[in-house]
Amino acid sequence: MSEKSPLRVYVVDDEPLAVTRLTRLLRQTHRVEIVGSTSDPREAVEFLSNQNVDAVFLDIQMPDMTGFELLQKLPKEPAVVFTTAYDRFALDAFEVNSVDYLVKPIEVPRLEKALTKLERLRGTPQEHIRALARELTRKFPERISSRIGERVVFVEISKITHFYAKDKLTYAATASKDYAVDISISELEEKLDPDVFIRIHRATLLNLNYVEELSSWFGGGLVARLKDGKRTELQIARDRVKEVKERLEF
């Protein structure tokens, strides 16, 4: 199978230093071809009206022309990753053909995630892009509630190593404690970020960020050992092994 060609991207920001920094970060990923950049929105309109690109990294708040106004002047909307220091523009950004939304200063992990989304969308028919963009940019919960007697405790999703079902209850496991939560494993799989959590067993949902090592298990399965201070071991079902390997890129 031939290797995919790099994404052809164009960068627009009214601050020349911001253009320079973003193009440098993009080149360092080795996943894109920078076909052009500018700090002049009018120049961007002229270029994008006559050239095909895979995506535009576009600043929203520019003095002469906002990013939204720029898009309205184009004969067709390209896939867009908005960049701005003002996250109050997020809702407006999602109403147009936005694949992602990056708040400055842009960090490499978030940039890599945006590129992954762009790669998923490349070649998608135009009429389907808006629906997919909304799906890819939807907000995921940052915490989950657990009732303990008369109290309700809120647990940060980022601190949860895995969820597991036991005795008809679901638990959120952290390095220090397990919390009972009123939601099933299947429902959690639908609600949580699929780039972070993966179903490894009918009763277990794993946070990939906590995987320390994998080892072979009977019948073609695997065991994941977690970096949670307890070196918790979780069995990965045989029919889930391929996806886990792909997600962990080995």
N, C-alpha and C positions, 0 to 999 in steps of 0.2 A: 504494500500500500504506500502511495507517495505521501511525503510529509506535507502537511498543510502549509500554504504560503502565509507569511506574516500578515497581520491585519494592517490595512492601509488607513492611517489616521491623520487627521488635521487638527491643529491646536490653535485655539483663539482665546486671547486674554488681553485686556487693555494695558496690563502691566508687563513690559518687556522682560523684567526679571522673573515673573511668574511663568512666562512662556519658556524662558531658558531652563528654569528648574524642572518644569513638567516634561519638556522634551528630553531632558537628560535622564529623568527617572524612567520614562517610557523606553528609551533606547537600552537602558540597563536591564530591562526585563527580557530583551532579545525575542520579544513576541510581536513586535510591530515594525512597520516601515513608516517613518514620518514623511508624508508626501508634501507637507507644507505647514507653515505656522505664520501667525500675524498678530499684531496688537491693534490692528485697524479693522473694525467690524465690516466696513464697506469693502475692503479688500477681500475679506472672507466671503462675503456675499458673491462677489464676482467670481472667485475661484470655485466655490462650491456649486455655483449655477452651471458651471461648464465642465466640472471634473467629477468622476465617481470615486467615492471613498467608502471604506467600511464603517467608519465612525468619526465623529467630531467630538473633541474634548473642548467644551464651550463654557466660558465664564458667563454668569448670568448678569451681574450688575456692572455694566460698562457705561460711561458717561454719555456717549453719543448715540448708542443703540443697545438695548438690553439683548441678552441672548435669545429671549422669546421673540423679540421684534426681528432679530436676524433670521430666525427660522421661518417666520412668516413671509419673508422676502424670497425664499428659495422655491424653485419650481417643484421640488419634492423634498420631503424631510429625510435626512440621513439618520442613522442611529446616533444617539447623543448620550454622552456622559457629561453632566453638568458639573462645573467646578466653581465654588464660591465660598466666601467667608461668612455668608449669611444663611443659616439653615432655615430661616422663615420662608424662603422661597421654595421649600421642598414640595409642598402640595401643588403649586403651579407647575413645577418641573415634571411631576408625574402625569400631568394632563396632556403633555406632548409626548413625542416619541423618545422618551428618556429611558435608557437602559440602566443607568445608575446615577448616583448623586454623591459627589465627593466634597467634603468640607475642608477648606484650607486651614492649616498646612496639610497637604496631602501626604499620607503615610504609605509606604510601599505595600504592606499587606492589603490595604483597602484598594489600592491601584491594581494589584494582581487579581483581586476578586472581580473588579470591574471588567478587566480584560477577559476573564473566564466567562462572564456573562455575555460579552460581545462575541466571543467565539461560539457560544451556544446559539446565538441569534443569527450569525452570518449565513446568508443564503435563505433565510426565512422569508416567505412571501410577504410583501408590504402590508397587506390587509390584516395579517395576523400579529404584526409586531407590537401594536399597542397592548393587546391582551397579554402577550408574553412579557412585555416590559413591566406591566403592573404586577404580574405574578413574581417576576424575578426581583423586583424592588420592594415587595411588600415588607412591612415591618414585622419582626418577630418579637415575642415577649421577652423581656429582660429579667423577669422574676416570676416566681410561682408561689401560690399561697398554700400553707399547711395549717390545719386546725389542730391545736394542742389543748384539749380541755376547753376552757372558755376563751382561750387566746387564739389569735391568728398570726402566724409567723410568715414573713415573706423571705423566700430563699432566692438568691441571685442565680439565674440560669448558668452563668459562666463558672460558678463554683460547684455545679452538679457534675459528678463524674459519670453517672449513669442512672437510668430509671429501671426499676425491676418490679415485676408483679409477683406477689406471694400471698397465698391464703385469701384470694379474692380482693386484695388491696394492692395499690400501687405506691411505690416508695421512690423518693428522690434521694440518691446517695451523695453525700459530700465527704470530704476527707475527715470530718469530725463527727458527723451524725447522719442518720437516715430519717427522712421526713415523710409521713404519710400524706399523699395528695389525692384529691378527689377527681381524678381523670385517668382514663385508661391508657395503656401503652399505645394502642392504635390512634387514639385522639392526640396524644403527645407527638406522635410521628407526623401527623398532619400539621400541627401548630408550630413546631420548632424548626429552626434553620436546618435544612437538609445538608448544608455544607459543613455542619458541625455534628449533628446527631444522626446515627445510622442504626437501623434495627439489625441486631446480630443474632437474635433468637426471638421466638414468639413472645417471650416474657421479658426481654431486655432491650433497652435503647441506650446506645453507648455514645458518650461524648468523645469524639476522635482526638480532641486536644489532650486527653489524659492517657492515651495509649503510650506505654513505655517500650513494650516489646511483645512479640508474638511467638508462639511455639506450636508445634504440631500436636494434634490430638487424635484420638481414635477415629477410624472411619473417614478420614479426610477432613476432619474439622480442625479448628484452631483454638488456642487459648490466648486471650489478651491479658497481659499484666499491666496494671495501671500505676501511674505515678501519683498516688494519693496518700503516700506516707504509710499505707498498710500493705502495699503491693497486692491489691485485690486482683484475683484472677476470675475472668469471665469467659465462659465457653461460647464460641462462635459456631453456630449451626453450619453444617456442611453446605447447605444451599445458600448461605450468606457469605461464604468465604471469597468467592470471586469478586463480589462488589466491595467487600472490605479491602481486598488487595488493591483494587483499582483506586479506591478513595485514598488509600495510604501510599499509592504510587510505588508499588513494588511487585 
